[in-house]
Amino acid sequence: MRQKISTYLDSAISVLLFVVAGITPLLFFNQTTEFYEMPKLLLLVVMTTILLGLWIFSWIIKGKVVINRTPLDIPLLVLLAVILISTYFSASRYPAIYGNFPRVHGSAVSWVTYILLYFIAASHLKSLVNLKNFLYVLLGSGAVVALVTLASFFKLYLPLDFAQAVNFTPTGSSFSTAAFLLMLLPLPLLSLVKQNKYLPIPAAIGLSVLFAAVVALISSVWVDVVLVLVFALVAFVAKPHQVKKTLGAFLVPVATTALVLILAYAPFPGNVVQSLESNFPKEIQLPLAISWKVSATAFRDAPFIGTGPSSYLFNFTSYKPIEFNQLSVWSFSFDTAFNEFLQVLGTLGFFGSAAFLILCLAVIVNAWRVLAADTQNQVQDTSKIITTALAMSGLAAIALFLVHATTLVSFVVTLLVFASLMMSQEKVREKVMEFSIGIKALTQENKQIDLFPIVIFIVYLILAVPVLYKTFNVALADYYHRLALSQANKNGTLTYQYLQKAEQINPEVDLYRVDMAQTNFALANALALQKGPTKDNPQGSLTDNDKKTIQTLLSQAINEGRVAVVLSPRSARNWEVLATIYRNITGVAQNALAFSLDAYSGAIQRDPLNPSLRLSVGGIYYAAKNYSLATRFFTDAINLKPDYANAYYNLSLAYRDNNDLQDAALVANQLVILLQKNNPNSADFKAAQTYYNQLKDQIASNQKAQEAAASGQSTTPLQNSNIQGVNVQNLQNKPEVKNPAPVKTNPSANIPQLTPTPTP
């Protein structure tokens, strides 16, 4: 009886594994903040928890703890330990645990889930039948993903609003899809040179052509290199007598892939494919050189256990080199490195990198042994084709680690491929370990029962209940956050209510706090705009109740912004949002300007080479008519980004309004030269030329400029000091503003030699 129950449990676990493997790449849901990663991870957490419970319960039925040993166990366990320790000591613990919402891949929760799923898979893919069915499920899921992606590429969309894009794919990103298909490609390709009972020739041709063509169309050049590597590996293990028999079949995907690559990259007249490919939205990848400097500097400052999971975004803002500002993506913030090795180096330090590297080396050694044994075997053994194909998939996965940072789908599929590779080898399948603590109990039939599985199951229940409860709350909170976003431009009250529910259910997500802070401010600003003082009505029509409402909303906005900073203190974005709120309420809140400068100082400390932050601080001083400091910060922005047109314009305005027309004209001339190089037909160039000509006229006639000021001008009603009766209580203790040190002079900056004293 116990044997039957044990068999049923093992079968149930295998089926659930098939479900997880098949559904994860396909799942997307538009009722969460992010449509792809979040629902996939929620599914994985729930299903992995259930699978783990069934697995432990099967130990009770068997009367012993049984685990299949693989060469990857120790590296994965060490990696897991480093992740947990690094999370505990991380300066931004909540993002390290849950991720930078809505991005959750790379968080401690995701890592724990992935590694547990590997161990479950490695212990339940013990038979060739299970392994074969598991691969069929993956191939089927891959075929669906490839077909949907291919259809989107040619503008044949699913009947969903958010799917109406040429780069739509169920996995969530082009790289995820390409990586998924590349790891599945070896089996159908190998089946063309080694006929077998697992995959017929027609199916192998169809899948090979489909997978390779989709990868060639949507991937980067680096991923295309991995595609060529897969074909080369198949040719490497192919035997001459086999190739002669099936050369025609094998040449079909080879020729098709070559043709697709030519059509995708060769710009000849009438090439529709190349036109579609050139307009295909590509994922922006942080350049290798920049990524290396960020990761190496982070490693220098936190060499042993790193800065924590999901902390690469903070490392990037803190450590990016100044040459990044010369790239077209200078205004972007990257939360992933160029590849997974640099990602791990920067976030998990030496011990995490060592464990990850040993994991990869173990896979490479194991896979190469399989391929070497296959090439030396002169007799066609079709029963080994699955192992050989999985060995190629494992090597492809390692190659993908080198060319791109992982995504949720790519890493889950990678670990499932690793588990399948291990269990496809008879020597590994036979390595079974049994654990016991030596405590046994007697049944009524005087049979001894090992209590160790029962103890583990009790511990599991104690941990699983809060995990599932927390998962439910995370999903519910994110659902309300999605509702809030859907109402953001429609109904401010509903937006506020939904955000309030989201942060009440899951108070540890800084994204919800930031959105709540901005919503509170927007509601207060809208009320002030509607009833505040105007030129026609200098007193306005605000009632005492309106003033109290504005005061309450602004206090809540400030409190939410401060909580966001506490939850994620390394986030420059959170500090900037708080600074912006302070800046925009200078008319109704005492000391708001000092608080804004203090918060901007916090943002600059965490993102020291961001020219936009320096420009904003300069704007504050400009509005306060402190032209000396305004000039300094505008100059800082130019030194950080020598082609920053907005900084040149604001610097010129600061000189002009300080009655230094000569220097204002010199800077304006540099602005005109810069914009002329970029686009002489742009509206910005024409406006800059007009402004420069006006300055020259003013110098000639010695007249003061009549045009309006720019960045320092009041932009919100709450900057209007005519609003009386609003007193924001949480700004009473004025901070001591400490401006960041000036930026070193950049030889590339086109700042002219200015006069040492203002022109009278």
N, C-alpha and C positions, 0 to 999 in steps of 0.2 A: 504493500500500500504506500509506504513512504517513498519507495522507488518510483512509483507512478506519479505521485504528487511532485517529486523532484523533477521528473521528466517534463511534466506539464509546466512547471515553473520555468525551467530552462527554455522551453519552447515559447512561452509567453514573453520572456525577456528577449529572445531572438526576434520575435515578431515586432515588438516595440522598438528594437534597434533598427529594424528595417523601416519602420514608420518614421523614426527620427531622421535617418539618413535620406529618405526620399522626400520628406516634406520640408526640411530645413532650407534647402536651396530655393524652394518654390514659394515659401511663405512670405506674404507681404500683407499689410493691413493699414488702411488709411485712417484709423481711429486712434493712432498713437502719434506722438510728436514727430517721430521719425518712422517712416513706413516700413523699413526693412530690418535694420539691426535689432531694434527694440522688440518687435514681435518674435523674431527668430530666437533671441536670447531668452525671452520669457518662456517660449516653448522648450528650449533646451534645459533651462533650470527646472521646470516642472517635470519634464520627462526623465531627466537624469536623476532627480530625487526619487521618482517612482521606481525607476530601474534599480537604483541602489537599494531601495527597500526590498524589492523582490529578490534581489541577489542575496542580501543578508538573510532574508527569510528562508531562502533555499539552503543556506548553511545550517539553519536550525533543523530543517527536514533531513538533511544529510547527516547531521550530527557532528559536523566538523567545518572549519573554515578552509575553503579550498580556493586557491588563487593560482592562475597560470602565470608563470614567470616568463618575462621577455627581456631581451638586452636593453630595452628602453626604460625599464621600471625605475632604476636608480636615478638616471638623469632627470626623469620627470618628477620624481619625489623630491630631489634636491631643488629643482626649479620651483616646485610648489612651495617648499619651505622658504626659499628666498623671497618669493612673491608675498607670502604672509608676513614675514619679518619686515620687508621693505614697506609694505602697506602700513604696518603699525608705526613705523618711524617716519612716515612721509609727512612733510609739512602741510600737505593738503590731503588729509586722511579720507574725507568723504568722497572727493573725486577719485582717489585711489581705490576705494572700495567699489563704488558704483559706476565710475566713469564720468567723463565730461558730457553730461546730458546735452543733446540726445544721443551722443556717441557713447556706446557702452562696450564695444569691443576693446580688449586690452585692459579692462578693469580687473580687480582681484576676483570679483564674482565670476567674470567670464573665464578667467584662467582656471579657477577651481572647477568650474563646470566642464570645461574641455578635458582636463586631465582625468577627472572621474569618469567621463564618458569613454576615454581611451581604455582605462582599466576594465570597465564593464564590457566593452567591445572585445578586448583581447581575451577575456575569459569565456565568451559565448560565441565566438566564431571558430570553434574547435573542429568542426567537421567540414569536409569539402563541400557537402551539400549546402550547409549554412553559408559558407563563403561564396559559393556560386550564386545563390539566391540574393545574397547581400550585394554582390557586384551587379546583378541584373537590376536591382532596385536603383542603384546609383546610376547605371547607364540609362535607365528609363527616365529618371529625374533629369539627368544631363540632356537627354534628347528634347524634353519639354522646354528646358531653359534655352537650349540652342535654337529651337524653332521660334519661340517667342522673341528672342533677341534678334534673330535674322529677320523676322517679319517687321519688327520695329525699325531696324536699319533701313529697310525699304519702304518705310512709312505705312505699314499695315498694322494698325494699333489695336490693342485690346479695347473693349468698350468701357473704359474707365477714364475719368478726367485726368488723373495723375499719370496715366500710362501713355498719354498722347505726346510722346517724345521719341526721337530717333535713338536715343541712348537708353531707353527703358529696358530693363532686364529684371527678372524676378529675384535675382541674387542681391540686387541693390547697387551694383557698380560693374563697370565693364571689366575691371581687373578680376573681380570675384568670379564672373562668368568665365573669363579666359582661363584663370587658374583651375577652376573646377573642370572645365572641358579638357585642359591639357593633362590633368592627372587621370582622366578616364580614357584618353586617346590610345595609350599603349596596347590595351587589350584588343580592341578592334583592329589596330594596325598589325599587331603580331599575329592575329588570326588569319591575316591575308598571306603570310609566309609560312605559317604552321597550321595547317588545317586541323581542326579539333572538334570535339563534340559539344563544346560550350557555346561557340558563336559561329553560326553558318556564314559562308562567304558573302551572300547578299546583304545580310545584316551588318557584317563587318565593313563592307564597302560603304553602305549607307551611313553608318555611324562615323566612320573615319572621315568621309568627305564632309559631313555636316559639322562635326566638331572642329576639324582643321580649318574649314572655310570661315566659320564664325570667329575663331581666334584670329585668323589673318585679317579680318575686316575691322575688328573693334579694338585690337590691342596695340600697345606701343612697340617700338622697335626692339626693346629689350625682351619683351615677352615673345616676340617673333623669333628671337634667337633661341629661346627655350623650345619653341615649336620645332625648329630645325633640329635641335638636339634630340628630341623624341624620335624623329624620323631616323636620325643617325644611329641611335641606340638600337632601333629595330633592325636596321641594316647590319649592325655589328653582330647581332646574335643570329642573324639568318644564315643558314647553311647553303652552299652552292646548289646542292641537288634539290633543296626545297624551293629556292628562288627560281630555278628553271621551270618548275611546275606551275608556280603561282605568280610569275613576274608580271603578267598582264593585270591581274587583280591588284597587285601592290602599286603598280604605276598609276592606277586611277586616282587614288587620293594624292599621290605625289604630284601628278600633273595638274590636278584640280587646285591644290594648294599653291603651286607655283603660278598658275594662271590668275588666281584670286589676288595674290600678292602683287603681280604685275599690274592688274587692273586697279588695285587700290592705290598704287604709288606712281604709276606712269601717267603723266598729264598729256594725253593726246586728244585731239578733237573728237567730240562725241562720246567720250568715256564717262558714262553716267556713274559707274561705280566709283571712279576717282573723285567725281564731284560730290557724291554722297560721303565718301570717306573724309575728304578735306573739310566738309561742314559738320562732321560728326563731333559732338562735344567731348573733348578728351579730358580725362582726369588730370589735374595738375599735380605733379610730383615734385617734391622738394629736391633741388639739384644735389648731386652726390657730394660735391665739395662743401657746400653750405651745411648739409646734413652731417658730414664728418666733423666739422668744426663745432657744431652744436653738441653732438654726442660726446666728442672728446672733452670739451670744456665741462659738460655735466659730469662726466666720469672723473675729471680732475677734482671737482668739488665734492662728489659723493662716490668715492671709488669702490667701496665694498658692496653695498646693497642698493646703490642707486638712489634716485629721487622718488621712486615709487611708481606703481602701475598708473597708466593714464596721465603721466606727468610730462609727456614730451611737449605738449603745447606750452607749458610753463617754461620748460628748458629752452624752447625755441625763442620765446619772447625775451628771455633773460640773456641768452648766449649767442644769438644770431650775429654774424659779422656785419660790418658796415657795408660791405659790397652787396649785400642782399638788397639794399635800397636802390640799387641801380637796375634791378630786374623788373620786368613788367608786372610781376606779382608782388611787388614790394608792400602793398597794402594788405596782403593776405596773412593770416596766421595759420601755421601748419601744426597739426597735432600728431603727425606721423613722420618718421624719418624716410630717407630714400629707400632703405631696405630693412628687413626685419633684424638683421644683425646689429645695425646701428641703433635701431629702436630699442633693442634689449640692452645694448651697451649703455645708452643714456638713461634708461629708466630703472634697470635692475643691477647695474654695476658689474664688478668683476665676477662675483659668485653666480649671478644670474646668467651672465654671458658664458662663463665656463660650463655651466650645466647645459645651456642651450647648444653650445658648440659640441660638447660631448654627445648630446642627443643626435645632432646632425651627423657627426662622425660615425656613430654606431649604425645609423641608417645607411650611410654611404658604404661602410665596410660590409655590412650584411647584404646590401643590394649588389655590390660588385662581386661578392662570392657567388651569389646566385647566377649572375650573368656569366661569370667565368666558367662555372660548372656547366651552364647550358651550352656555351660555345664549344666546350670540350667533349660534350656528349654527342657521339656520332650517330646514335640511334634516335629517331624522332620519337619523343616521349610527350604526347599531348597532355598527359596528366599534370605536367609541370608548367604548362603554359600560363596558368593563373599566377604562379609564383614569379615567373619571369616577367610577366606584364606588371605585376605589383612592384617588382624591383625597379623597373623603369619609371613607374609612377612615383616611387619614393625619391629617385634621383631628380626627377622633374620638380618635385616639391622643394627639394633643397635648392635647386637652381632658381626657383621662384623666390625663395628667401633672399637670394642675392640681388634680385632686380626690382623688388617691390616690397613694401611693408605688407603684412598680412591683413586680411579682413576676416570678419566672422566666418563667412562661408568657406573661404580658402583655408583657414586654419582648422576648422572642424573637419573638412574633407581630408586635409593633410593627416590629421591624427587618426582618422578612420582608415586611411590608406596604410599608414604605418602599422596599425593594429592588424589589418588584414594581411600585410606582408609578413609580419611575425608569425601569425597563426597559420599561414599557408605552408609553413615549413614544419615537417614532421618532427624534427629534433626539438624545435621550440614548443610545439604542442605537447610534447611529452614531459616538459618541465612543469610539474604541478607541485605546489607547496601547500602543506597543511599546517595550520597554526592551532596551538592550544595553550591555555594557561595552567593546565593540570587540575582544574577544579571540575569535579564531576558530581552528578546527582543520580540517585537510584530511583527507578520507576517501581510501580507496584509489581511488575513482573521481574524485579531484581535486575533490570538492565541499566547499564550505566549511560548517562547522557552528559556530553560535554557542555558545560555551561557557558563557554566562551562565546559561541554564536548568539546565545540569548542575551548576554551582557552587551554585545555589540549592537544587537537589535534595539535594546532599551535605550542605549546612547543615541542610536539613529533616530528613534521616535522623539526623544527630547530635543534633538536638533532639527529634525525635519519639519515639525509642526511650526515653529517660528519662521523657518525658511520659506515654507509655502505661504504662510500668512503675510510675510513681508513681500513676497513676490506678488501676491494678490494686491496689496496696497500700492506697490510700485506701478502695476498695470492700471489700477483704478485712478491713481493720481495722474499718470501720464495721459489717460483718457480725458480727464477734466482739463488738463493743460491743452490738449488738442482742441477741445471745445472752445477754450478761451481764445486760442489763435484764430479759430474760424469766425469768432465774433469780434475780433479786434477792430475791424473797420466798419462794423455794423452797429454794435450795441456796447457802449462802454460799461454799462451797469452789469450786463451778463458776463462780459470779459472779467470784470472785477470779481464777481461771484464764483465763477469757475476757477479762477486762479486761487482764490481763497480756499476753495475745497481741495485743490491740488496740493497746496503747501501744508494744509492741515493734515492731509493723509500721509504725505511724504515730505516732512519739513527739512530734510537733509540735502535737498537738491538746490544748488545756488541758482540754476537757471530760472526756476519758478520764482525765487526771491527777486531776481533782477527784473523779470517781466512784471511782477507785482509792483515793484518800485516805479517802473516806468508807467504803468497803468494808473497808479495813484497820482503821479505827477500830471499825466495827460488829462485826467478827470478834473483836477484842480485848475489846470491851465485852461481847459475848455470853459469852465465856469467863470474864470477871470476874464477870458476873452469875450464871453457873452455879456457880462454885466459890469465889467471893470471900466475904469475911466477911459474916455476917448476925447478926441479934439472937440467934438460937438457937445459932449457931456463930461466935463472934467471931473465931476464927483462920482460918476458911475451910478449904477442902480443896485449895488450889492447890499443885501439885507444883513442884519446881524447873524441870522442863521446861515446865510451864504458864506460869510466870513469864517464862521466856526467850521463849516464844512471844508473850506479851503485849508484852514489851519490843520484840521484833522487829517486830510488827505496828504498834505505835505509832510506832516510828522510821520505818517505811515510810510510814505515814500522813502524818507531818510532812514527810518528804522529798517525797512526791508533791504535797502542798499547796504547798510552796515552789516546786517546779518549775512548777506551774500559774501561780503568781504571776509567775515569770520569763517564761513563754511569753506571758502576757497581763497585763502590769503595770498596765494601766488598768482592769482588771476588778474592780469592787467586790465582785462575787460571790466571786471567788477569794480575796480577802483575808478576806472574812467566813467562808468555809468554813475557812480556816486558823485564824482566830481562834476559831471554835467548837470545833475539835479541841483547841487548846491549853486552852481553858476547861474542857473535859470530862475532862481528864486531870490536874487539879490535885492529886489525891490521890496520884499515883504518879510525877509528873515535877517535879523541882526547877525553880523559876523559870517554871513554866507560866503562872501568872497574869500575870506581867510580859510574857511573849511574847504572851499573848492580848490584853492591852491594847494592845501595840504593833501587832499585826495589825489590831485594830479601828480603831486610829488611821489605819492605811493605808487601810482600807475607808472611813472617814469622809472622809478626804482626797479620795477618788475619788467619793464620794456624800455630799456635805456636808449636804444637806437631807433626808436619810433619817431620820425619827424612830425607826425600828425599831433602827437601829444605836446611837443614843444610849441607847435603852432597854436594850439588851444591855449596854453599858458600865456603865450605872447598876446593872444587876443584878450585875455582877462586884464592884463596890465595895460593894454591899449585902451580898453574901455574905461579903465581907472585913470587914464591920462598919465600913466607912468611910462613915458616914452622911452626912457633909458632901459628899463627892464624889458619892455616890449621889443625894442630893437635887439636886445641880447638874445631873447628866445627865438625871434624870427631868424636871426643869424645862425643860431644853433640848428634850426630846422634845415637851413640851406647847407650847412656843413655836413649834416647827416645825409642829405639828398640834394646834390648839386643841381639837379634838373627839376626841382620842386617849384613849379611856376607860382602856386598860391603863396608860398613863403616869400618869394621875391616881391609879389604884389603887396603883401601886408607889410613887408619891411619898407617898401617905398612909401606906403601910407603913413607909417610911423614917423619917418623922416619929414614927410610933407607937413603933417600936423604938428610937428615940433619946430616948424618954420625953417626947416633945413631943405629948401627946395633944390639946391644944387645936388646934394646926395640923393634925394628922392628921384631926381631925373636920371642920375647915373644908374641907380638900381632898376628903374623903369626901363631904361634902354637895354639892360641885360635881359629883362623879362621879354621884351619885344624880340631880341635876338633868339632867345630860347624857344619861344612859341613859333617863330618863323621857321626854325629848323624842324619842329615837330609837324606843323601843318599850317602853311601860310594862308590857307583858305578858311581856317576855323574862325568861329565867332570870338573865341578867346583872344586870338591874335589881333583881330580887328579892334576889339575893346581895349586891349593893351596898347595898341598903336594910338588910339584916340586919347587914352589917358596920358601917354607920354607926350603927345603933342600939346595937350592942355598944360602939362607941367612946364614945357618950354615956353608956352605963351605966358604962363603965370610968372615965370622968371623974368621974361622980357618986360612985362607990365607991372611986375612986383605986386600982383594981386593974390589974395588968398583964394585957395580952391573953394569952389562952391558945391562940388559933388558930395554925395553922402559917403561916410566912412564905411569900411567893409566889416571885417571880422569882429570888431569890438562892439558893433552896434547892437542895441537891445533887440532881441529876437522873440521874446515871450512876454505876455502881459504881466507875468509875475516878476519881471525885472523892473516893472514900473513902480517907483517909490510913492506914487500918488495913491496907491491902494492903502487905506488906513484900517486899523482894527484887526490886522492879522499878525499874530505873534507866535512864531514857531519855537516852542519851548526847548527843543533838544539841540539848540545851537547857542546855548548860553556861554559855555566855556570855550572861549576863542583859542584856537591852537596857535602855537608858534610856528609860523611858516618858515621852512628851511628850503630855499630853492636849490635844485640840483646843480652840481658843478657845471660850468660852461663846457660845451663840446669843443674839442681841439679843432683848430683851423684845418679845413680840408683843402689841399692844393687844387683839387678838381672843382671846387666851388667857384662859380663865376661872380664873386662879390667884388665890385670895383674898389679901387683905392679911394677911400672916403676922406673927406676933410676932417681933421682932428677935432674941430670945434664947430658947433652949429653955425650956419650962415645967418646973419642978422636979417 
